[in-house]
Amino acid sequence: MAHLFIGIDTGGTFTDLVIFQKGKLTVHKVLSTPDDPSRAIVQALESLDVLQCADVIVHGSTVATNAVLEHKGVMTGLITTAGFRDVLEIGRQARPLLYDLQVQKVQPLVPRERRVEVIERLNERGEVLIPLDETSLEEALRILSRAGVSSIAISLLFSFTNPAHERRVAEQARALGFAVSVSSEVLPEFREYERTSTVVLNAYIGPLMDRYLRRLEEILPSKTVLRIMQSNGGSISSQQAQREAARTLLSGPAAGVVGAAFMAEASGYRQVIALDIGGTSTDVALVNGAIVETTAGQVGGYPTRLPMIDIHTIGAGGGSIAWFDPGGALRVGPRSAGAQPGPAAYEQGGTEATVTDANVVLKRLLPETFLGGTMALDVAAAQHVVADIAQQLQTSVEEAALGIIHVINANMEAAIRVVSVEKGCDPRQMTLVAFGGAGPLHACELAMALRIPRVLVPTVPGVLSALGMLVADTRKDYVRTIMLPAEEAQERVCEVVLELEVQGRAALLGEGIDAEQITLERFLDMRYHGQSYELTVPLEDQVAHAVERFHTAHQQRFGYSDSTKAVQVVNVRLKGRGRAAKPELARQEQLSTEEARAVSIHQVGFGSDGGRIAYHQTSVYQRAQLLAGTRLSGPALVLQYDTTTVIPPGWWGWIDEVGNLVLEQKEEEC
């Protein structure tokens, strides 16, 4: 019997499923259940009659993300070295907005009364200067117990070079029944503040993820293998996700980037910008030949040094609410209508104008075909809430709707610039891969604003994150700080690489990965002597060759390099991959030469050169009826179950051999 693989992406508004069996993809969407995400998952699996027959489920969850953003994690305590109690609050003292005199710092997840010290001290080489004082440890645990703490983060000075003291503290804490996160296990890397912040995040959300995943495992059949998507674009076992929940903070968005890279490469494009517009947020990432990663990420303002795909997220989506600031200017987002009550057009009680309502008013979303006709849209309700915006703008309802679209597009355009222009990459040389439920609605207008020459809409754009989970490799990440001049680092680098490779290979084999499917990739974090931050470059053989790559990377990222300046090797990194069996995309040998046939014609609102609204006779196509090679011209709407693609006037496109929709501006319009 053919294996049944399922990817599940739990989003703020919808829970998406992609099922792969016998070479066929099936997609499905249900409204999310934020109070208990597993309810929507079970509902979707039962409605498709696959709950009892799934072999592998890869799941991306917002449980960890939402707990941090909404400050709804468990009561957490922190144990640290005497004298370093306040490192979590002091941080780097970097101002997020340099000229904002009223900026407010993000409050630590662990307040001062739950941050306690133990007497001990190591030096930078891991040598014991002051042995661990057991009496101070007992007192620290008593304080946290009286405070009602259920989870403890442990971050002692220089524990990444010698974890002995942390292990003893963890042993005593676990003996008392605390959930424990240890920095030398979660992130054995230098930088005291970032390491402490990362382990606190893990402790703060760990028990929540543990309970959620255990409950999900109880619901699923015992034969079903449950894997969890990580922020780095790979998957891990459910058991590891329960221990290291901080690795899942951006699991859904990361899966979308993996899916975008997979579908774009199938069409022959490797330089792409992934644009994921959902119900509550827009996630943007760069795939510059390979997916760009970072170890300097933040979630809700809290730093994490765990590897993650470099994703820039803003509060802009279909559910983003339009409002007016004190000066009377129209703003959209970041506040969202979410799944409950949702946009007014969803008929669930929404009373504020959203981006989705604006698209309904402009007839870019057709009420009778939304979600394949399974969910009706209330046009009158959408017009009513947008009319409130129009009244304040003293304009028509349609022009107010266009204004909402212009504002949200400007926000998204700025986000794309962050991951492209600000990283030294020219968007005019990229392809914009649009996905998420609302990505194809806005992609062409964003591409025009940024002069991106091409838009690619995958075959299943509305559930691409769920597809990305199916194609994601198993990933293990390891890091070791060595802090040596490059010219002296070769021998030590070789020693550390060998140790990490043994560890990584054993871990992947332990998860049932065949030896021939395992690849180990080596990297070095490097910087010029005296710099504060590093760039990560591949290590293929000699450290000297990595130094050359570092100079090149520094030139691209910052616009200058200095080959005469001393280079320092800070960290050795290893990425262990267990390659996943990718769904084989069917390629059409015979391409159609016909023009697409419209199923209907509608009047749809677009912006004109003067910024006013202009209605165009717009052809409507069903994506399922478009054969490979079929060409179509804008203005047009392309309808499918999981999204609607808007093709503005002056654009044209075609279905390529793998079923992706490729769109470009006509030459005379460029």
Secondary structure, DSSP 8 states (H G I E B T S, - for coil): ----EEEEEE-SSEEEEEEEETTEEEEEEEE--TT-HHHHHHHHHHHTT-TTT-SEEEEE-SHHHHHHHTT-S--EEEEEETT-TTHHHHTT---SSTT-TT------SS-GGGEEEE--EE-TTS-EEE---HHHHHHHHHHHHHTT--EEEEE-TTTTT--HHHHHHHHHHHHTT-EEEEHHHH---S-HHHHHHHHHHHHHHHHHHHHHHHHHHHHS-TT-EEEEE-TTS-EEEHHHHHH-GGGGTTHHHHHHHHHHHHHHHHTT--EEEEEEE-SS-EEEEEEESSB-EES-EEETTEEE-S-EE-EEEES-STTEEEEE-TTS-EEEEEEE-TTTT--GGGTSS--S-BHHHHHHHTTSS-TTTGGGGTS---HHHHHHHHHHHHHHHTS-HHHHHHHHHHHHHHHHHHHHHHHTGGGT--GGGSEEEEESSSHHHHHHHHHHHHT--EEEE-SSGGGHHHHHHHH--EEEEEEEEEEEEGGG-HHHHHHHHHHHHHHHHHHHHHTT--GGGEEEEEEEEEEETT-S--EEEE-SS-HHHHHHHHHHHHHHHHS---TTS-EEEEEEEEEEEE----------SS---SB---SEEEEEEEE-TTSSEEEEEEEEEEGGG--TT-EEESSEEEEETTEEEEE-TTEEEEE-TTS-EEEEE-GGG-
